Amino acid sequence: MSMYAMHYRAASGVRHTLHILASCMRAAYDAAFDIAEQQPRIGGFSVEGLASA
């Protein structure tokens, strides 16, 4: 499992970071996409790899 960070900017202009634990970058993007779908005020996001175990 690896740690990833999802960065996004809310509609208010405030930047946010969420940490995601996933098996690979693709799984982290899938999780980030699911989060973004649930939050209609997220216009876009990026995912960054932080550490792997």
N, C-alpha and C positions, 0 to 999 in steps of 0.2 A: 504494500500500500504506500502511496505517496501523498504528500500534502500539496495542494494547489490553492491559489488565491484567485477569487473572482472579483474583478474590479468593475464598478459601474457608476454612472452618474445618474442620480435621481432627477425627476422633472424639475425639482426645486434648484438644481445645480450643485447640490451637495454630493461629494464623492463618497462612495462606500466600498468596503472590502469585506468579503465573506470567505472563510476558509473552508475548503472541501477536501475530504479524504477520499481518494479514489485509487483504483488499481492501475490506471493509465490516463494519459492526457485525453484520449477520446471519451472515457467514462467521466472525466472531470468536465469536459465540454457538454456532455449530455446532461449532467446534473445542473450545470450553470444555465443551460437552455431551459430546463424544467423550472428553475427558480425564476428566470426572466419571464416565462409564460404566465406564472402565477402573479407577477407584479407588473401590471399594465403600464406603470410609469417608468419602466426601464426601457430606454431607447436602444441601448447597445451595451455590450460588455466585453471584457477580455479575460482570459484565463492564463495564469502564469504558474509554472512549476516552481515549488519552493524547496522541497526536500524529499528524499526517498529513503525507505527503510529496507 
